[in-house]
C-alpha cells in the first residue's frame, strides 16, 4: 500500500490528529486533538 502525504490524506478523508484549520476569514485556528 502506498504512503499518502498529509495533504492528500486530508483531501480524501478530512482533518486528522494534529492538523490545524483556519476558521473562515478570521485569524482563529483550531487544532484537531
MMTF fields as JSON, N, C-alpha, C and O atoms, coordinates in Angstrom:
{
  "mmtfVersion": "1.0.0",
  "mmtfProducer": "UNKNOWN",
  "numBonds": 131,
  "numAtoms": 132,
  "numGroups": 33,
  "numChains": 1,
  "numModels": 1,
  "chainsPerModel": [1],
  "groupsPerChain": [33],
  "chainIdList": ["A"],
  "bondAtomList": [4, 2, 8, 6, 12, 10, 16, 14, 20, 18, 24, 22, 28, 26, 32, 30, 36, 34, 40, 38, 44, 42, 48, 46, 52, 50, 56, 54, 60, 58, 64, 62, 68, 66, 72, 70, 76, 74, 80, 78, 84, 82, 88, 86, 92, 90, 96, 94, 100, 98, 104, 102, 108, 106, 112, 110, 116, 114, 120, 118, 124, 122, 128, 126],
  "bondOrderList": [1, 1, 1, 1, 1, 1, 1, 1, 1, 1, 1, 1, 1, 1, 1, 1, 1, 1, 1, 1, 1, 1, 1, 1, 1, 1, 1, 1, 1, 1, 1, 1],
  "groupList": [{"groupName": "UNK", "atomNameList": ["N", "CA", "C", "O"], "elementList": ["N", "C", "C", "O"], "formalChargeList": [0, 0, 0, 0], "bondAtomList": [1, 0, 2, 1, 3, 2], "bondOrderList": [1, 1, 2], "singleLetterCode": "X", "chemCompType": "L-PEPTIDE LINKING"}],
  "groupTypeList": [0, 0, 0, 0, 0, 0, 0, 0, 0, 0, 0, 0, 0, 0, 0, 0, 0, 0, 0, 0, 0, 0, 0, 0, 0, 0, 0, 0, 0, 0, 0, 0, 0],
  "groupIdList": [1, 2, 3, 4, 5, 6, 7, 8, 9, 10, 11, 12, 13, 14, 15, 16, 17, 18, 19, 20, 21, 22, 23, 24, 25, 26, 27, 28, 29, 30, 31, 32, 33],
  "secStructList": [7, 7, 7, 7, 7, 2, 2, 2, 2, 2, 2, 2, 2, 7, 7, 7, 6, 6, 7, 3, 3, 3, 7, 6, 6, 1, 1, 7, 3, 3, 3, 7, 7],
  "xCoordList": [0.847, 0.0, 0.892, 1.791, 0.659, 1.487, 1.183, 0.065, 2.193, 2.003, 1.352, 1.645, 0.468, -0.174, 0.438, 0.731, 0.631, 1.084, -0.07, -1.224, 0.24, -0.81, -1.834, -3.031, -1.372, -2.276, -3.246, -4.44, -2.754, -3.609, -4.592, -5.773, -4.116, -4.988, -6.111, -7.271, -5.776, -6.783, -7.799, -8.987, -7.353, -8.281, -9.252, -10.428, -8.764, -9.607, -10.522, -11.697, -9.989, -10.701, -11.003, -11.711, -10.487, -10.695, -9.543, -8.597, -9.628, -8.533, -8.365, -9.314, -7.155, -6.848, -6.04, -5.729, -5.705, -4.998, -3.762, -2.93, -3.655, -2.505, -2.688, -1.886, -3.72, -3.959, -4.506, -5.269, -4.107, -4.624, -5.474, -5.117, -6.615, -7.563, -7.862, -8.138, -7.806, -8.162, -9.672, -10.28, -10.268, -11.712, -12.09, -11.851, -12.683, -13.181, -12.145, -10.982, -12.563, -11.643, -11.138, -10.817, -11.069, -10.567, -9.115, -8.557, -8.525, -7.176, -7.226, -6.25, -8.365, -8.521, -8.207, -8.632, -7.46, -7.108, -7.561, -7.546, -7.958, -8.246, -7.3, -6.902, -6.944, -6.083, -6.845, -7.39, -6.885, -7.569, -6.751, -5.552, -7.419, -6.722, -6.95, -6.442],
  "yCoordList": [-1.183, 0.0, 1.246, 1.354, 2.179, 3.387, 4.333, 4.367, 5.097, 6.097, 7.341, 7.73, 7.96, 9.203, 10.361, 10.235, 11.488, 12.681, 13.191, 12.822, 14.028, 14.575, 15.361, 15.299, 16.096, 16.902, 16.019, 16.314, 14.953, 14.042, 13.34, 13.217, 12.879, 12.22, 13.166, 12.759, 14.424, 15.405, 15.656, 15.811, 15.698, 15.875, 14.708, 14.902, 13.498, 12.312, 12.079, 11.754, 12.244, 11.82, 12.929, 12.696, 14.13, 15.226, 15.33, 14.544, 16.3, 16.536, 15.39, 14.662, 15.24, 14.199, 14.798, 15.989, 14.005, 14.458, 15.279, 14.856, 16.457, 17.325, 18.34, 19.266, 18.195, 19.156, 20.46, 20.457, 21.575, 22.888, 23.425, 23.303, 24.026, 24.532, 25.99, 26.34, 26.836, 28.244, 28.379, 27.803, 29.143, 29.339, 30.511, 31.673, 30.175, 31.148, 32.227, 31.919, 33.494, 34.585, 35.286, 36.474, 34.55, 35.104, 34.684, 33.938, 35.16, 34.733, 33.671, 33.476, 32.98, 31.931, 30.575, 30.268, 29.774, 28.43, 27.426, 27.721, 26.256, 25.149, 24.013, 23.855, 23.223, 22.061, 20.818, 20.767, 19.825, 18.572, 17.786, 17.571, 17.36, 16.569, 15.1, 14.284],
  "zCoordList": [0.0, 0.0, 0.0, 0.834, -0.914, -0.976, 0.185, 0.7, 0.583, 1.636, 1.046, -0.085, 1.821, 1.405, 2.179, 3.368, 1.503, 2.222, 3.087, 2.867, 4.057, 4.934, 4.113, 4.393, 3.109, 2.287, 1.505, 1.449, 0.91, 0.146, 1.079, 0.755, 2.232, 3.205, 3.631, 3.695, 3.923, 4.341, 3.235, 3.516, 1.984, 0.864, 0.753, 0.443, 1.005, 0.868, 2.066, 1.896, 3.281, 4.483, 5.473, 6.452, 5.247, 6.189, 7.175, 7.122, 8.07, 9.013, 10.002, 10.293, 10.512, 11.48, 12.626, 12.606, 13.598, 14.792, 14.435, 13.631, 15.044, 14.818, 13.708, 13.593, 12.885, 11.812, 12.382, 13.348, 11.773, 12.159, 11.025, 9.853, 11.386, 10.399, 10.714, 11.861, 9.694, 9.864, 9.73, 8.828, 10.634, 10.625, 9.726, 10.053, 8.591, 7.609, 7.324, 7.066, 7.368, 7.047, 8.308, 8.276, 9.413, 10.67, 10.872, 10.068, 11.929, 12.293, 13.382, 14.107, 13.5, 14.504, 13.889, 12.776, 14.629, 14.19, 15.237, 16.432, 14.797, 15.706, 15.355, 14.201, 16.363, 16.146, 16.571, 17.674, 15.708, 15.987, 17.003, 16.823, 18.079, 19.109, 18.905, 19.673]
}
